[in-house]
Amino acid sequence: MAWLRGLLCIFTLLIAGHVLAQVSDPTPLNFRDAAEEARFNALTHELRCVMCQNQSLADSNAQIAQDLRREVLQLMQSGRSDAQIKSYLVERYGEFVLYRPQVQRNTWLLWFGPLLLLAGGALVVWRVVRRRSARALPGADDGQEW
């Protein structure tokens, strides 16, 4: 029975090592000039990693982020503008890929929701203060001290 447990442990370690291994392209990105590199860095800081919660494409170490960085560079080198690259990625991954989604009908709540919540909270506070100040009229002073 002990040999079965040992075999199971070895098998589990082998599978875990295989699952955790990431296959990535170790070659660095090749830029034509410093302007292209600056444009690439600016663009990848505006795009969100589709796997990570809140990391830009430039900051993420996820495999898909590395693949997307390579794809963005290829699109740049093929002559596409930043807007075309962003629209391509939005078509493929949705508005989530943009850190600053466009103001559209379906994103109004995202853009104006915090302002509405703030205004609603200010209205509630104003009404509560107004009611309490109306109720808390000072009583007649009968000259007694506590």
C-alpha positions as a printed NumPy array, in Angstrom:
array([[  0.   ,   0.   ,   0.   ],
       [  2.898,   2.372,   0.748],
       [  4.367,   1.848,  -2.717],
       [  0.996,   2.833,  -4.243],
       [  0.989,   6.085,  -2.291],
       [  4.557,   6.798,  -3.375],
       [  3.675,   6.107,  -7.002],
       [  0.661,   8.389,  -6.706],
       [  2.846,  11.19 ,  -5.247],
       [  5.39 ,  10.846,  -8.059],
       [  2.637,  10.862, -10.668],
       [  1.062,  13.966,  -9.092],
       [  4.395,  15.821,  -9.062],
       [  5.045,  14.961, -12.695],
       [  1.596,  16.145, -13.754],
       [  1.857,  19.351, -11.67 ],
       [  5.24 ,  20.175, -13.174],
       [  3.899,  19.647, -16.662],
       [  0.796,  21.762, -16.014],
       [  2.753,  24.644, -14.489],
       [  5.284,  24.789, -17.309],
       [  4.548,  27.657, -19.669],
       [  5.563,  27.553, -23.252],
       [  6.699,  31.012, -24.21 ],
       [  8.681,  32.492, -27.004],
       [ 11.989,  33.54 , -25.43 ],
       [ 13.016,  35.845, -28.271],
       [ 12.801,  39.524, -27.378],
       [ 10.633,  41.904, -29.339],
       [ 12.488,  43.623, -32.161],
       [ 11.627,  47.247, -32.773],
       [ 12.63 ,  49.142, -35.883],
       [ 13.46 ,  52.337, -34.001],
       [ 12.945,  54.168, -30.715],
       [  9.738,  55.833, -31.946],
       [  8.155,  52.463, -32.649],
       [  9.166,  51.225, -29.209],
       [  7.671,  54.332, -27.565],
       [  4.441,  53.894, -29.529],
       [  4.325,  50.21 , -28.575],
       [  4.848,  51.   , -24.883],
       [  2.147,  53.678, -24.907],
       [ -0.304,  51.367, -26.663],
       [  0.307,  48.365, -24.416],
       [ -0.207,  50.547, -21.332],
       [ -3.654,  51.509, -22.681],
       [ -4.684,  47.885, -23.216],
       [ -5.722,  45.463, -20.477],
       [ -4.567,  41.873, -20.191],
       [ -7.606,  39.714, -20.938],
       [ -6.607,  37.145, -18.327],
       [ -5.454,  39.352, -15.467],
       [ -7.822,  41.322, -13.281],
       [ -6.346,  44.768, -13.507],
       [ -2.988,  44.742, -15.229],
       [ -2.064,  46.4  , -18.44 ],
       [ -0.77 ,  44.391, -21.333],
       [  2.667,  45.886, -20.685],
       [  2.733,  44.882, -17.008],
       [  1.316,  41.375, -17.219],
       [  3.479,  38.255, -17.241],
       [  0.662,  35.955, -18.382],
       [  1.255,  33.875, -21.481],
       [ -1.654,  35.462, -23.326],
       [ -0.254,  38.929, -22.557],
       [  3.049,  37.94 , -24.129],
       [  1.208,  36.634, -27.181],
       [ -0.886,  39.792, -27.418],
       [  2.197,  42.   , -27.147],
       [  3.707,  40.129, -30.089],
       [  0.463,  40.461, -32.023],
       [  0.244,  44.206, -31.296],
       [  3.806,  44.651, -32.547],
       [  3.044,  42.687, -35.707],
       [ -0.051,  44.809, -36.335],
       [  1.983,  47.973, -35.788],
       [  4.683,  46.824, -38.179],
       [  2.066,  45.923, -40.796],
       [  1.038,  49.577, -40.871],
       [ -2.099,  49.681, -38.73 ],
       [ -2.874,  52.735, -36.652],
       [ -3.478,  52.661, -32.895],
       [ -7.223,  53.032, -33.441],
       [ -7.266,  50.104, -35.879],
       [ -5.308,  47.921, -33.453],
       [ -7.67 ,  48.81 , -30.602],
       [-10.76 ,  48.126, -32.7  ],
       [ -9.295,  44.781, -33.801],
       [ -8.691,  43.766, -30.187],
       [-12.156,  44.983, -29.128],
       [-13.73 ,  42.872, -31.882],
       [-11.795,  39.882, -30.658],
       [-11.968,  40.296, -26.85 ],
       [-14.677,  42.894, -26.189],
       [-14.569,  46.299, -24.492],
       [-12.814,  44.747, -21.474],
       [ -9.49 ,  44.962, -23.305],
       [ -9.58 ,  48.782, -23.171],
       [ -8.694,  50.601, -19.963],
       [-10.778,  53.572, -21.121],
       [-13.783,  52.23 , -22.992],
       [-15.571,  54.655, -25.281],
       [-18.635,  56.507, -24.031],
       [-21.447,  54.619, -25.725],
       [-24.992,  53.771, -24.844],
       [-24.003,  50.446, -23.302],
       [-21.231,  52.034, -21.169],
       [-23.188,  54.979, -19.728],
       [-23.574,  53.239, -16.385],
       [-19.835,  52.611, -16.257],
       [-19.021,  56.253, -16.943],
       [-21.82 ,  58.04 , -15.091],
       [-22.793,  55.479, -12.424],
       [-20.29 ,  56.718,  -9.815],
       [-21.494,  60.296, -10.321],
       [-25.124,  59.207,  -9.886],
       [-24.247,  57.302,  -6.697],
       [-22.4  ,  60.325,  -5.334],
       [-25.318,  62.636,  -6.128],
       [-27.802,  60.195,  -4.583],
       [-25.695,  59.912,  -1.425],
       [-25.406,  63.698,  -1.154],
       [-29.194,  64.001,  -1.504],
       [-29.774,  61.441,   1.271],
       [-27.302,  63.189,   3.592],
       [-28.886,  66.573,   2.871],
       [-32.393,  65.257,   3.67 ],
       [-31.279,  63.547,   6.887],
       [-29.479,  66.673,   8.115],
       [-32.461,  68.836,   7.233],
       [-34.916,  66.578,   9.127],
       [-32.7  ,  66.371,  12.193],
       [-32.174,  70.116,  12.33 ],
       [-35.958,  70.665,  12.115],
       [-36.6  ,  68.23 ,  15.005],
       [-33.779,  69.342,  17.239],
       [-35.176,  72.712,  18.276],
       [-33.724,  73.762,  21.599],
       [-36.17 ,  73.374,  24.508],
       [-37.041,  76.055,  26.997],
       [-34.348,  76.621,  29.594],
       [-35.776,  75.879,  33.005],
       [-32.605,  76.903,  34.795],
       [-31.669,  73.451,  36.041],
       [-28.282,  71.948,  35.461],
       [-27.556,  68.283,  35.339]])
